[in-house]
Amino acid sequence: MTENLFYFVASLTLLCALMVVISKNPVHSVLFLIITFFTISGHYILLNAQFLAAVNIIVYAGAIMVLFLFVIMFLNVSKNAENEAKSSFLTKLAGTIAGGMLFVVMIAALKDVSLAGANLDTYNSQVGMVENLGLVLFTDYLLPFELSAVLFLVAMVGAVMLGKKEAGEQHF
């Protein structure tokens, strides 16, 4: 049952990821990317990593995709601009060469990979659960967690201070 579910989710992920690249309409492409993120979260759930699934949906399918849609709608790409942006032969050749080089690098990186099975004696099925992640985060990695929290706080205060408009000050 789990194996069939994996194959279904994997095929849906690959189909939606392919549609992201193939779609002519940028809004449709973003919607297919959102579905791809949801199916990747399905993979995380199958791997018993519920926290990663939730973070993937909240951060990527939520926040990042809203940002992508905002930028696409802000740019207001129309059909006329699409016809004007015909790519030349040199652009297509450069894209093909870059894609081929990426493929060669991936093959070179994966040529010596050997898959090892899980050791059932030491396997812990609760490793990806939120409770275990919180336990490790707040015991072994407490100092880096607090330092990153302070860094985010400083970044938020800095963004508010930079965006604040003083009386009499003009922004161009």
N, C-alpha and C positions, 0 to 999 in steps of 0.2 A: 504493500500500500504506500509506504513512504517513498519507495523507489519510483513508483509511477507518478506520485506527486512531484518528486524532484524533476523528473523528465518533463512533465507538463510545465512547471514553473521555469525550467531552464529554456525550453523551446519558446515560451512566451517572452522571456527576457531577451533572447537573441532576436526574435521577430521585432519586438518593440525597439531594440537598439538599432536594428537595421533600418527601421522606419524613421528613426531620428535623423539618420544620415540621408535617406532617400527623399524625405518629404520636401516639397517645394515651398510650402507655406511655413514660415517660421513659428507661428502659433501652434500649428499641428505638430511640428517638431518638438516644441516644448512640452506639449501634452503627452506625446509618446515618451519623452524623457521622464516625465512624472510617473507614467505607468512602469517604466523600466526601474525606477527607484523603488516602487512598491514591490515589484517582483524580486528585486535584490533583497529587500527586507524579508520577503518570504523565504529566501535562501537562508538568511540569518536565523529565522525562526526554526527552520529545519535543522540547523546546526546547533540549536539550543542556546542561542545568543540573543535573548529577548531584548537586552539593553541596547545592543547595536542596532537591532531592527527598529526600535522606537526612536533612537537618535537619528537613524538614517531617514525615517519618515519625517520627523520634526525639522531637522536641519536642512536636508537636501530637498525632499519633496515639498516642504513647506517654505522655508525662508529663501533658499537659493532660487527656486523656481519662480517665486513671486518677484524676485529681483530680475530674473531673466525676462519674464513677461513685461515688467515695467520698462526695461530697456528697449525691448522690441517695440512696444507700443509708443514709447517716447521717440524712437527713431522714425516711426511712421513709414516703414518700407512699403512702397506701392509697386504695382505691376510695371509702371513706367520706369522706375529706377532699376527694376530687375532686368528689363530689356537693355538698358543702357550699360549695365555692368557685365557685358560679354567678356568672358575670359579669353585671353590670347593663347596661342599655342605654347608660348614660353611659360605661361602660368600653369597650364595643364602638365607640361613636361616637368616643371619643378615640383609640382604636387605628386606626380607619379614617382619621381626619383626619391622624394622624401618618404613617401609611403613604402617604397621598396626597401629603403635603408632601415626604416623602422621594423619591417618584416625580417630582414636579415639579422638585426640586433636581437629581436625576440627569439629567433631560431637559435642563435649563438648562445643566448642566455639559458635556453631550455634544453639544450642538447645533452647536458650531463646530469639532468635531474632524474633522480630515482625516487619513486613513490614508496614509502614505507607504510605498512599497515599499523593500526593502532594496537598498542599493548594493552590487552584487556585486564591485566593485573594491576596496572597503575592508572587506568582510565578513570577520570572523574567526570561524570555527566553533569555536574552542577557548576562547572567552571565558568560558563557564560552568563550565569544568573546575576541579577542586579545585587542581591544580598552579598554574594561573594566579591563582586567588583567593588562595592562600597566598603567592605571589610578591608580589602587590600589597599584601596585608595586612601582610607582614613587611618591606616596603621603604618604600612610600609612607605607610602608616598605622601604623607601628610604635609611635609615642608614644601615640596614642589607644587602640591595642590593649593596651598595657601599663598605661595608666591605668585602663581598664575592668577589667583583670584584678585590679589592686590594689583597686578599688572592690568587686568581687565578693568578694575575700578579706576585706575589712573587714566587709562585710555578713554573711558567714558567721560570722566571729568574734563579731560583735555578736549574731547570732541565738543562738549557743551560750551566750554570756554572759547574755543575757536569759532563756533557758530553763533555765539552771543553777540548781538549788535549793541554797541555802546551808544549812548545818547549823543547825537551830533556827528556820529561816524557814518561815512558813506561807504557802501560796498558797490563795487563796479562789476 
